[in-house]
């Protein structure tokens, strides 16, 4: 049986969308191989990296590194650019490339949770025309970070034909790739996930260096055309409060959806991925030969999904 690895993106704070990942991480640490805390910092336009005290200055965040060490898990701090403008400002200033690399390495070696085993970077999607600058930045970051003995991964979604970032380059220089499978509305639609994976894998990348990031958040589509993401428990409370029920959507308009939805009295719709949805997506990974997955994120999904993840890790789906 192929060896399966499970990563967990970790939310170290509470907010109105969902609680922190602390309770679900602690309850399921035995099946988690890698922890990716979402508090590594925000990359600014001048290549400095700011910290958010809400995400770092609490007992769970402060103690997580020690927990992962005790549990034998890889600790991969996740950093992201402030926005596309910040990434482009760095790309436009080659003198900042080394500054950014030095700042990442410094954090990995000196922050309260140092040393980090690995770094995950989400740098956004610069437009076409930045290909050469993007390659120069990626090569330098890879060299400096790995020279410091730190592993490197990149997080990105599909759509490389429309941007200057190069998935093939990142796959070549990074230790592994975290590929976002969710996009569009609803983001957890099975057909979209399948197509995104097929598009990426058709180029022949090494699956041993590929992790499929699976989202578990719910989405609310409002009658006015706007939408927002929320946690599973919030979505269930919203549906129950309206006296409605969720229904399984296997397919719609020739696309496989494989998630639950509730039609609300005011014309809103609530899409609720749950444990059954996750099982379908993990079965898809098995069929495609993908044996590394990461959950985005503990604390915001259906609590029953952990039984499904345990079955997947054991090869018992």
C-alpha positions in Angstrom: 0.0 0.0 0.0 1.4 3.5 -0.9 2.5 5.6 2.1 0.1 8.5 2.7 1.0 11.8 4.3 -1.4 14.2 5.8 -0.7 17.9 6.4 -2.8 20.3 8.4 -2.9 24.1 7.9 -3.2 25.5 11.4 -5.2 28.5 12.4 -3.8 29.7 15.8 -6.5 32.3 16.6 -10.3 32.5 16.9 -12.6 34.8 14.9 -16.2 35.0 13.7 -15.6 32.5 10.8 -14.4 29.6 12.9 -12.5 28.7 16.1 -8.8 28.0 16.1 -7.4 24.6 15.0 -6.2 23.8 18.5 -8.9 21.3 19.6 -9.0 19.3 16.4 -5.3 19.3 16.1 -4.8 18.0 19.6 -7.5 15.3 19.1 -6.1 14.1 15.8 -2.4 14.7 16.1 -1.7 10.9 15.7 -2.7 11.0 12.0 -1.1 14.3 11.1 2.4 14.2 9.5 3.0 17.9 8.9 1.8 21.1 10.5 1.5 24.4 8.5 0.7 27.3 10.9 -0.8 30.3 9.2 1.2 32.8 11.2 4.7 32.9 9.6 4.1 36.5 8.6 3.1 38.9 5.9 5.6 39.9 3.2 5.5 43.6 2.6 6.4 45.6 -0.5 9.8 46.5 1.0 10.6 42.8 1.6 10.1 43.2 5.4 7.9 40.6 7.1 5.3 41.8 9.6 3.9 39.6 12.4 0.3 39.6 13.6 0.1 39.4 17.4 -3.4 37.8 17.2 -1.9 34.9 15.4 1.4 34.6 17.4 0.8 35.9 21.0 -1.3 33.2 22.4 -0.5 29.9 24.3 -1.5 27.6 21.4 0.8 29.4 18.9 3.6 29.7 21.4 3.5 26.0 22.3 2.8 24.5 18.9 6.4 24.0 17.8 7.1 22.0 20.9 4.0 19.9 20.3 5.0 19.1 16.7 8.5 18.1 17.9 7.0 15.8 20.5 4.6 14.3 17.9 7.3 13.8 15.2 5.6 16.2 12.8 7.3 18.5 10.3 6.8 22.2 11.2 6.3 24.4 8.1 5.6 28.0 8.8 3.4 29.6 6.1 4.1 33.1 4.8 2.2 35.1 2.2 2.6 38.4 0.5 0.4 41.3 1.6 -1.2 41.5 -1.8 -0.2 41.3 -5.5 1.1 44.9 -5.4 3.6 43.9 -2.7 4.9 41.0 -4.8 5.2 43.1 -7.9 7.0 45.8 -6.0 9.6 43.2 -4.9 9.9 41.8 -8.4 10.5 45.4 -9.7 13.4 45.8 -7.3 16.0 43.1 -7.7 17.9 44.5 -4.8 15.1 43.4 -2.5 15.4 39.7 -3.5 18.3 39.1 -1.1 16.6 41.2 1.6 13.6 39.0 1.4 15.6 35.8 1.5 17.6 37.0 4.5 14.4 38.0 6.4 12.8 34.6 5.8 15.9 32.8 7.0 16.2 35.1 10.1 12.6 34.3 11.1 13.1 30.6 10.6 16.2 30.6 12.8 15.3 33.2 15.5 11.5 33.6 16.0 9.9 32.3 19.1 9.1 28.9 17.4 12.5 28.5 15.8 14.0 26.5 14.2 11.4 25.9 11.5 11.8 22.7 9.5 10.4 24.3 6.4 8.9 27.4 4.9 5.8 27.6 2.7 5.5 30.7 0.5 2.4 32.1 -1.2 3.6 35.0 -3.3 0.5 35.6 -5.4 0.1 35.7 -9.2 2.0 38.4 -11.0 0.9 39.2 -14.5 2.5 38.0 -17.8 5.6 40.0 -18.4 7.2 39.2 -15.1 8.5 35.7 -16.0 12.2 36.6 -15.9 12.0 38.5 -12.6 9.9 35.7 -11.1 12.5 33.1 -12.0 15.3 35.2 -10.6 13.4 35.6 -7.3 12.5 32.0 -7.0 16.0 30.8 -7.7 17.5 33.1 -5.1 15.0 32.3 -2.4 15.5 28.6 -3.0 19.3 28.9 -2.8 19.4 30.9 0.4 16.6 29.1 2.2 18.0 25.6 1.5 21.6 26.8 2.2 20.3 27.5 5.7 19.1 23.9 6.0 15.4 24.8 5.7 13.1 23.0 3.3 11.0 25.1 0.9 7.6 24.7 -0.5 5.3 26.9 -2.6 1.5 27.2 -2.4 -0.4 28.1 -5.5 -3.5 27.4 -7.5 -4.1 26.5 -11.2 -4.2 29.1 -14.0 -0.5 29.4 -14.8 -1.4 30.3 -18.4 -2.7 33.6 -17.2 0.1 34.6 -15.0 3.9 35.0 -14.9 4.5 32.5 -12.1 5.9 29.1 -13.3 4.6 26.0 -11.6 7.2 23.8 -13.4 10.0 26.0 -12.1 8.7 26.0 -8.6 8.3 22.2 -8.7 11.9 21.9 -9.9 13.5 24.0 -7.2 11.2 23.4 -4.2 11.2 20.4 -2.0 7.4 20.0 -2.6 4.4 21.9 -3.8 1.1 22.6 -1.9 -1.4 22.8 -4.7 -4.7 24.5 -3.9 -7.5 22.4 -5.4 -10.3 24.7 -4.6 -11.4 27.7 -6.7 -14.5 29.3 -8.1 -18.0 29.2 -6.8 -18.7 26.9 -5.1 -15.0 26.4 -4.3 -15.5 22.8 -3.3 -17.2 21.6 -6.5 -15.9 18.2 -7.3 -15.7 18.8 -11.1 -13.5 21.9 -10.6 -11.2 20.1 -8.2 -10.8 17.2 -10.6 -10.1 19.5 -13.5 -7.6 21.6 -11.6 -5.7 18.5 -10.6 -5.8 17.0 -14.1 -4.5 20.3 -15.6 -1.6 20.4 -13.3 -0.7 16.7 -13.4 -0.9 16.5 -17.2 2.5 18.2 -17.4 4.2 15.2 -15.7 5.3 16.5 -12.3 6.7 14.2 -9.7 3.8 13.2 -7.5 6.1 12.4 -4.6 6.7 16.2 -4.3 3.0 17.1 -4.7 0.4 17.7 -1.9 -3.2 18.5 -2.7 -4.6 21.1 -0.4 -8.3 20.3 0.3 -10.6 23.0 1.6 -13.3 22.3 4.1 -15.0 25.7 4.5 -18.6 26.4 3.7 -19.8 29.2 1.4 -22.9 31.4 1.5 -24.1 32.8 -1.8 -26.4 35.8 -1.2 -29.3 36.7 -3.3 -27.7 40.0 -4.2 -24.8 38.2 -5.9 -22.2 38.5 -3.2 -20.8 35.6 -1.2 -18.6 34.8 1.8 -16.9 31.9 3.4 -17.8 30.6 6.8 -17.2 27.6 9.0 -19.2 24.4 9.0 -20.9 25.0 12.4 -21.8 28.5 11.4 -23.3 27.2 8.1 -25.3 24.5 10.0 -26.6 27.0 12.5 -27.7 29.4 9.7 -29.6 26.6 7.9 -31.2 25.3 11.0 -32.2 28.8 12.1 -34.1 29.2 8.9 -35.8 25.9 9.3 -34.2 24.5 6.1 -32.4 21.3 5.4 -29.3 20.5 3.4 -29.5 18.3 0.3 -26.8 16.3 -1.4 -26.0 17.6 -4.9 -24.4 14.8 -7.0 -24.4 16.7 -10.2 -25.8 19.9 -11.8 -25.7 21.0 -15.4 -23.4 18.2 -16.5 -20.9 18.8 -13.7 -20.2 16.6 -10.7 -20.7 18.7 -7.5 -20.7 16.1 -4.7 -21.4 18.4 -1.8 -24.4 19.6 0.2 -26.5 22.7 -0.3 -29.4 24.4 1.4 -31.8 26.8 -0.4 -32.7 29.6 2.0 -36.1 31.4 2.1 -34.6 34.7 1.1 -33.0 33.4 -2.0 -29.6 32.8 -0.5 -27.8 29.4 -0.9 -25.5 27.8 1.6 -22.9 25.2 0.3 -21.7 22.9 2.9 -18.9 20.4 2.2 -18.9 17.7 4.8 -17.3 14.3 5.6 -19.1 12.7 2.6 -17.7 15.4 0.3 -14.2 14.9 1.7 -14.4 11.1 1.1 -15.2 11.7 -2.6 -12.2 14.0 -3.0 -9.8 11.6 -1.2 -11.1 8.8 -3.4 -10.2 11.0 -6.4 -6.7 11.6 -5.1 -6.3 7.8 -4.8 -7.4 7.3 -8.4 -4.9 9.9 -9.6 -2.1 8.4 -7.6 -1.8 11.4 -5.2 -0.9 10.2 -1.7 -0.1 13.5 0.0 -2.9 15.8 1.1 -3.3 18.7 3.4 -6.5 20.0 5.1 -7.4 23.7 5.0 -8.2 23.8 7.8 -8.9 22.0 11.2 -11.6 23.8 13.2 -13.7 25.1 10.3 -15.0 21.8 8.8 -17.3 18.9 9.7 -15.8 17.2 12.7 -16.7 13.8 11.2 -14.1 14.4 8.5 -11.3 13.1 10.8 -12.8 9.6 10.6 -12.6 9.8 6.8 -9.0 11.1 6.9 -8.0 8.2 9.3 -9.6 5.8 6.8 -7.7 7.4 3.9 -4.4 7.3 5.7 -4.9 3.6 6.5 -5.9 2.9 2.9 -9.4 1.9 3.9 -11.6 4.3 1.9 
